[in-house]
Amino acid sequence: MRTHAAWLAVGMLGLVIGCAGPQQNPYYDPAKPHHTPAGFRNPGSGAQQAGGFWRWQWERRLAGLPKPPGPAHRDWRVPPDLALLTAAAGNPSVTWIGHATLLVRLGGLNVLTDPHFSERASPVGFAGPKRYQPPGVALEDLPEIHAVVISHSHYDHLDVDSVQQLHARSGGTLRFFVPLGLKPWFAGLGIDNVTELDWWEHAKLGGVRFTLTPAQHWSARGLFDRNRTLWGGWAIQASDFSFFFAGDTGYSSDFVQIRRRLGPFDLAAIPIGAYEPRWFMRIQHVDPTEALRIHQDLGARQSLGVHWGTFEMSDEALDVPPHELAAARREAGIDAEEFVVLRVGETRLISN
């Protein structure tokens, strides 16, 4: 099924899944500009064009977009080094499992970002964006996971089957860190080991500090719950290693402020995919050039490009973002090792 048709099917299902009437925001604080009486918002100019989604769908249909990836996409993956991932923690490391899912080892903890191990990014198994690449590490092959961070509620970042399996696998000991509004969703699944945070709030697990940071994005799981739950990135900081996960975001001045308050960072995971067409996507997703600006704003020693190559979600072909990133790096005079991409399943040890 073509992507636009798949998203339409998911949207129709949202009529059933998300048909709740207007509600008040139980977290509302009028002193916080990202709060509204009904939910949350981007304080700056981060608002989408009215009717833009349908214009985009029509234009991409006429243009026959997206184009399929080239044959080299079969070489995007490597077998995971399971011995390394299950060994006693040494140097910090990061493993790209696919899309926005990373296994980060730091401060004696194994942390997953936006875990997604299902076949589709959808509320159902027969429609919605389908994976082009299986997860780089199977869920059953993961080491013990101590913490999960969720950036927002979209189906490609918050997958119910993955969450349930990880919770069951841990015997309930796994801690989930989520933005405001998502704790009730987890409670509905019988998961209560959840820490819910607003922007700039933090909590600790062991000696590792988790801080929810601002991002320019939005949230929804149906047609009638738009922006009722918060979104954001995560600063995850151990005594010897500082990691930043951007989640989904458009470019904003937030990243300069994040560096001032929490940075600089040893490693940042920044999205580089799902950015075309720019007239529609720029509010919610950065392109590779903007990803480099975020890298510089954060003062990251090294950055990793994520959110590409797994789900077909926009007009650029799945294999284009790394090439665009390489061109943008050359244009900005940034060394290739300063902002890298990994193959699915690849682990990178981070030297202290």
PEKA-V28597 format. One record per helix or strand. SS is the DSSP state (H for helix, E for strand). FROM is the first residue (numbers start at 1). LEN is the number of residues. If there is no record, write none. Layout:
SS&FROM&LEN + SS&FROM&LEN
This chain:
H&3&15 + E&35&1 + E&40&1 + H&52&12 + H&71&5 + E&77&1 + H&82&5 + E&93&6 + E&101&6 + E&109&5 + E&120&2 + E&129&2 + H&139&3 + E&147&3 + H&160&11 + E&175&5 + H&183&6 + E&194&4 + E&202&4 + E&208&6 + E&216&1 + E&233&5 + E&242&4 + E&250&1 + H&254&9 + E&267&5 + H&278&4 + H&288&11 + E&302&5 + H&320&13 + H&336&3 + E&339&2 + E&344&1 + E&347&3
